[in-house]
Amino acid sequence: MTDRAILAEYGRAKTINFHLVEVDGVDFRIDAADGGTDCSISKDEGADTTCTNDFVDEGIGYSLALTATELQAARINGHLVDSATKVWLDTGFFGGLIGSLISTLLLRNAKNAQL
């Protein structure tokens, strides 16, 4: 399953929406439940930690509320792995955070102006 890119604001909570796919790769998985450790996130290539919130079944798709703390990074990388029963294909999400991106661009422009 392909990872999904997200765009979020640095340090501001955001809810993301996604789909899970059956292990045969054909249909959406519509009755998955987060076992408490099925979602993990790493910030700026750090160690994976369990997401604060479990994902929520929204019918055909799912949502995951990422906290402001989870989004205090330049880059995030998340994983949705059915660690117990393997009823969906593993997937993930990644993103660059807007506040951090703007700060990085401003810093680079300032350094270039000094050259």
N, C-alpha and C positions, 0 to 999 in steps of 0.2 A: 504494500500500500504506500502511496506517495505521501510524504509529509506535506503539511499545509502551511503556507506562509500567512502570518498575521502581522498587522501593524497596530501598535498600541502606543499610548502616551506614557513616558517614563513615570513610574511611581503612582500611577492612577489605575484603580481597579477596572477590570474589563471582563465582560462575559463573551466567550467565544462559542460559536456553534460549529458542529461537525457531524459527520455520519460515520458509522462503523459498518464494516462489511463482513458478511458470513465467511467462515474459513474456506469455503469453496470458491470465493472470489466472485460470485455471481450476483447475489442479492444483498441489500442492506440488512444489517442485523437490527431488529426493531425492539428487542426485549433484553438488552444487555443491562447489567447492573455493575456499578463500581464496587469492587470488593474491599475498598478502603486503601489499597496500595496499588491499584491499577493505573494511576496517573502519577507521573513524576516529572519534575522540572529541574533544569540546571540553569544557572545564571552565569554568563561570561565564562563558559567552559569549565565551571566548577563542578563539584560533585552533585549527582542527582539526589533530590530530596522528594519525599511524597508531597503531592499537592495538598494545600490546606483544605480545599473542598473536593468532595466527590462529584463526578459528573452526574447530570440529571437527564433522565429519559424525557424527551419532549414529543414523543410519538414516533415519527420516522427517524428523526435526528436526536441529537443530544446537545446539551450546553454544559459549559464549565466556567464557573466564576473564578477568575484569577484575581488574587488580592493585590493591593498596592505594593506590599512587600515583595511579592513574587515578581512584580514588574519594575523593581529597582535594579536595573542592569542595562548594559548596552545591548546585550544579545541574550535571548532566552531560547532554550531548546526543550521541548516537552515530549513525553512519550505516553501513549495509551496502550498498555500491554495487559492482556487478560492473563494474569499470572496464575490463576487457579484452574480454570476449566477450559481455556482455549476455545471459546465460542465465537471469537471475532479475530480478524486479521490485525496484527499489530500496526499501529499508525503513530503519527506524531505531528507536532507543529513547531514552528520556529519563527523568530521574528526579531526585528530591530526596533528599538523603542525610540519614538519621535524626539522626546526631549534630549535624549542622549545623542541622537543623530545630529540634531541642530547644534548642540554644543561641540560635537566633534568637527563639524564643518566650519563653525566659527573659529575654533582653535586652529585648524589647518589653514584657513584664510589668513589669520593673524600671523602665523609662522611664515607663510609665503610672502606676506607683505614686508617682513623684516629682511628677506633675502636680497 
